[in-house]
Amino acid sequence: MVEFRSLLINEVEDLLEEYNEKRFRGKQIFSWIHKGVEDFNSMSNLPAALREKLNNIGYIKNMEIITVLKSKIDGTCKYLMALNDNNVIECVLMKYSFGNTICISTQVGCRMGCSFCASTIGGRIRDLTPGEMVGQVLKVQRESGEKINNVVLMGTGEPFDNFDNVIKFLKIINCKDGLNIGMRHITISTCGLIPEIKKFSDMDLQVTLAVSLHAADDELRKKIMPVAYKYSLKELYEVCRYYIAKTNKRITFEYALIKGVNDSDGDAVKLSNYLSNLLCHVNLIPVNSVEGNSYIKTDKNNVEKFKEILMKNNIQVTVRRELGSDINAACGQLRRNYLSNIDGFKG
């Protein structure tokens, strides 16, 4: 069965031609799908015979919402969804002055092993299809009644570990006959997969690149992020320079502040030195507590001190606003809590 949410317009048109149908119907079908329709029978401008044929060759709906948690503090909504194979994923809808932003997952689980992140506990189960990424956007728009303006790929999974599906997803949601979300309104976060960053740079898609750094010292970064055993900070620096030169876009560096681990004045100076000649912006993130590790969030005074050191060294920096703190809105926490209550999951 064909998953229609994973198809570009030309692929829908090609499929229709295979079944001796008119190509122009492809645009109609694509448009209906991205208006949030979940079954072919609702496509009122299609002949009944074509709707019946579509039901026999494919499907649209690829997930169901299990749980929605809404923050009483800021209105952030976290969604737990079941896929057609009964795997579960999560995504988050956040409201900002500049529009609504959805943070989506790109994999079921994650194999990157970052020690502060709940997403990686239990490892990677499988990649999400482009349609399952699209489905998160469509499902949340439908359930919330809110138009989504911005998409960030920062949920469960490493987007560049699912490279081809992620790139196809970007093209689908960017299509003017669908969701029409501009590339400049999309952000991809990576823990630093060098070959994929280079390949992504060459595409010049104008998507914002966010790199999870979390330490400016190789040995410390290895303790926090296993990817540092494969790729050094020097290699990461060089590919970031390449990205900036190819796209003329600045990079956002994500830095999770962990009390007593990477939040000292010396760490701030090292970070300043590392980034001094890059077109970049630093997003400081007070780390979320995750059951199973001993990491503690840095206190506010220390966050401000760290920020001041970066600013004195001419590094652009912001502190990420904490959203959904009362609903465990950090990556992986809702999924992990759900799985821990079924099937003896011990992650």
Secondary structure as the mmCIF struct_conf table of DSSP 4:
data_model
#
loop_
_struct_conf.conf_type_id
_struct_conf.id
_struct_conf.beg_label_comp_id
_struct_conf.beg_label_asym_id
_struct_conf.beg_label_seq_id
_struct_conf.end_label_comp_id
_struct_conf.end_label_asym_id
_struct_conf.end_label_seq_id
STRN STRN1 VAL A 2 GLU A 3
HELX_RH_3T_P HELX_RH_3T_P1 PHE A 4 SER A 6
HELX_RH_AL_P HELX_RH_AL_P1 ILE A 9 GLU A 18
TURN_TY1_P TURN_TY1_P1 TYR A 19 ASN A 20
TURN_TY1_P TURN_TY1_P2 ARG A 23 ARG A 23
HELX_RH_AL_P HELX_RH_AL_P2 PHE A 24 ILE A 33
TURN_TY1_P TURN_TY1_P3 HIS A 34 GLY A 36
BEND BEND1 ASP A 39 ASP A 39
HELX_RH_3T_P HELX_RH_3T_P2 PHE A 40 SER A 42
TURN_TY1_P TURN_TY1_P4 SER A 44 ASN A 45
BEND BEND2 LEU A 46 LEU A 46
HELX_RH_AL_P HELX_RH_AL_P3 ALA A 48 ILE A 57
STRN STRN2 GLY A 58 TYR A 59
STRN STRN3 MET A 63 LYS A 70
TURN_TY1_P TURN_TY1_P5 LYS A 72 ASP A 74
STRN STRN4 CYS A 77 LEU A 83
TURN_TY1_P TURN_TY1_P6 ASN A 84 ASP A 85
BEND BEND3 ASN A 86 ASN A 86
STRN STRN5 VAL A 88 TYR A 96
TURN_TY1_P TURN_TY1_P7 SER A 97 PHE A 98
STRN STRN6 GLY A 99 CYS A 103
BEND BEND4 THR A 106 THR A 106
STRN STRN7 GLN A 107 GLY A 109
BEND BEND5 ARG A 111 MET A 112
TURN_TY1_P TURN_TY1_P8 SER A 115 PHE A 116
HELX_RH_3T_P HELX_RH_3T_P3 ALA A 118 THR A 120
TURN_TY1_P TURN_TY1_P9 ILE A 121 GLY A 122
STRN STRN8 ARG A 124 ASP A 127
HELX_LH_PP_P HELX_LH_PP_P1 LEU A 128 THR A 129
HELX_RH_AL_P HELX_RH_AL_P4 PRO A 130 SER A 144
STRN STRN9 ASN A 150 LEU A 153
BEND BEND6 GLY A 155 GLY A 157
HELX_RH_3T_P HELX_RH_3T_P4 PRO A 159 ASN A 162
HELX_RH_AL_P HELX_RH_AL_P5 PHE A 163 ASN A 174
TURN_TY1_P TURN_TY1_P10 LYS A 176 LEU A 179
HELX_RH_3T_P HELX_RH_3T_P5 MET A 183 HIS A 185
STRN STRN10 ILE A 186 THR A 190
BEND BEND7 CYS A 191 CYS A 191
HELX_RH_AL_P HELX_RH_AL_P6 ILE A 194 MET A 203
HELX_LH_PP_P HELX_LH_PP_P2 VAL A 207 VAL A 207
STRN STRN11 THR A 208 SER A 212
BEND BEND8 ALA A 216 ASP A 217
HELX_RH_AL_P HELX_RH_AL_P7 ASP A 218 ILE A 224
HELX_RH_3T_P HELX_RH_3T_P6 PRO A 226 TYR A 229
TURN_TY1_P TURN_TY1_P11 LYS A 230 LYS A 230
BEND BEND9 TYR A 231 TYR A 231
HELX_RH_AL_P HELX_RH_AL_P8 LEU A 233 THR A 247
HELX_LH_PP_P HELX_LH_PP_P3 ARG A 250 ARG A 250
STRN STRN12 ILE A 251 LEU A 257
STRN STRN13 ILE A 258 ILE A 258
TURN_TY1_P TURN_TY1_P12 LYS A 259 ASN A 262
BEND BEND10 SER A 264 SER A 264
HELX_RH_AL_P HELX_RH_AL_P9 ASP A 265 LEU A 275
TURN_TY1_P TURN_TY1_P13 SER A 276 ASN A 277
BEND BEND11 LEU A 278 LEU A 278
STRN STRN14 CYS A 280 PRO A 286
HELX_LH_PP_P HELX_LH_PP_P4 VAL A 287 SER A 289
TURN_TY1_P TURN_TY1_P14 GLU A 291 GLY A 292
BEND BEND12 ASN A 293 ASN A 293
STRN STRN15 LYS A 297 LYS A 297
HELX_LH_PP_P HELX_LH_PP_P5 THR A 298 ASP A 299
HELX_RH_AL_P HELX_RH_AL_P10 LYS A 300 LYS A 312
TURN_TY1_P TURN_TY1_P15 ASN A 313 ASN A 314
STRN STRN16 VAL A 317 VAL A 319
HELX_LH_PP_P HELX_LH_PP_P6 ARG A 320 GLU A 322
HELX_RH_3T_P HELX_RH_3T_P7 SER A 325 ILE A 327
TURN_TY1_P TURN_TY1_P16 ASN A 328 ASN A 328
BEND BEND13 ALA A 330 ALA A 330
TURN_TY1_P TURN_TY1_P17 CYS A 331 GLY A 332
HELX_RH_AL_P HELX_RH_AL_P11 GLN A 333 LEU A 339
TURN_TY1_P TURN_TY1_P18 SER A 340 ASN A 341
BEND BEND14 ILE A 342 ILE A 342
TURN_TY1_P TURN_TY1_P19 ASP A 343 GLY A 344
#
